[in-house]
Amino acid sequence: MGGYKKNSHAVYDIKYHVIWVTKYRYKVLHGQIAMRTRELIR
């Protein structure tokens, strides 16, 4: 069971899905800033 966490009552594997949406879907991050942010989050 590699990668799974377990306690006395459950076995689980938690993953996160982050969505960053601005008002009206306006693109805030451009160019190098967008690439660096993507690298940091992944």
Stockholm file with secondary structure:
# STOCKHOLM 1.0

chainA/1-42         MGGYKKNSHAVYDIKYHVIWVTKYRYKVLHGQIAMRTRELIR
#=GR chainA/1-42 SS CTTCEECSSCEECCCCCCCCCCGGGCCCCCHHHHHHHHHHHC
#=GC SS_cons        CTTCEECSSCEECCCCCCCCCCGGGCCCCCHHHHHHHHHHHC
//
